[in-house]
Amino acid sequence: MPPGEAPLRGADCYRFVLSNPNVDVSMTGPKSIDEMREALTVLDQGPLALDEMQRVQRIGDYVRDHSRRMFFG
């Protein structure tokens, strides 16, 4: 995670996917009833707001950049 950023929760990831007009299907893989409940809240929350989308993209950019360094030096 970028310094100062909290990790994304499953619901954040589902909302990110559902905010993309190019995605037709999103699947969940809950380990518990609590994770299933969290995933279902996404249906009521709707798409990400602009600030939420920017946060998810910032985290994604950071993870992608650091993953490349880890594997490719």
C-alpha positions as CSV (number, residue, x, y, z in Angstrom):
1,M,0.0,0.0,0.0
2,P,1.1,3.6,-0.6
3,P,2.3,5.2,2.6
4,G,-0.8,6.4,4.6
5,E,-3.3,4.5,2.6
6,A,-5.6,1.9,4.2
7,P,-5.9,-1.4,2.2
8,L,-8.8,-1.8,-0.1
9,R,-11.7,-3.9,1.2
10,G,-13.5,-6.4,-1.0
11,A,-16.4,-4.0,-1.4
12,D,-14.0,-1.3,-2.7
13,C,-12.8,-3.7,-5.4
14,Y,-16.3,-4.8,-6.4
15,R,-17.4,-1.2,-6.7
16,F,-14.3,-0.3,-8.8
17,V,-15.2,-3.1,-11.2
18,L,-18.9,-2.2,-11.3
19,S,-17.9,1.4,-12.0
20,N,-16.3,0.4,-15.2
21,P,-18.7,0.4,-18.1
22,N,-16.6,-2.2,-20.0
23,V,-17.3,-4.8,-17.3
24,D,-20.4,-7.0,-17.7
25,V,-19.9,-9.4,-14.8
26,S,-18.3,-9.4,-11.4
27,M,-17.9,-12.5,-9.3
28,T,-17.3,-12.8,-5.6
29,G,-15.5,-15.4,-3.6
30,P,-16.5,-14.8,0.0
31,K,-14.9,-16.9,2.7
32,S,-17.6,-16.2,5.3
33,I,-21.1,-14.9,5.7
34,D,-19.7,-11.5,6.7
35,E,-17.7,-11.3,3.5
36,M,-20.9,-12.2,1.6
37,R,-22.9,-9.5,3.4
38,E,-20.1,-6.9,2.6
39,A,-20.2,-7.9,-1.1
40,L,-23.9,-7.5,-1.3
41,T,-23.8,-4.0,0.2
42,V,-22.1,-2.9,-3.1
43,L,-25.4,-3.3,-4.9
44,D,-26.9,-0.5,-2.7
45,Q,-23.8,1.7,-2.7
46,G,-23.5,2.1,-6.4
47,P,-20.6,3.3,-8.5
48,L,-17.5,4.9,-6.9
49,A,-17.5,8.7,-6.5
50,L,-14.6,10.6,-8.2
51,D,-12.5,10.8,-5.1
52,E,-13.0,7.1,-4.4
53,M,-12.1,6.2,-8.0
54,Q,-8.9,8.3,-7.7
55,R,-7.9,6.5,-4.5
56,V,-8.4,3.1,-6.0
57,Q,-6.4,4.1,-9.1
58,R,-3.6,5.6,-6.9
59,I,-3.3,2.3,-5.0
60,G,-3.4,0.3,-8.2
61,D,-0.7,2.4,-9.8
62,Y,1.5,2.0,-6.7
63,V,1.0,-1.8,-6.5
64,R,1.6,-2.2,-10.2
65,D,4.8,-0.1,-10.0
66,H,6.1,-2.0,-7.0
67,S,5.2,-5.4,-8.4
68,R,7.2,-4.7,-11.6
69,R,10.3,-3.7,-9.5
70,M,9.9,-6.8,-7.4
71,F,9.9,-9.2,-10.4
72,F,12.0,-7.3,-12.9
73,G,14.4,-5.3,-10.7
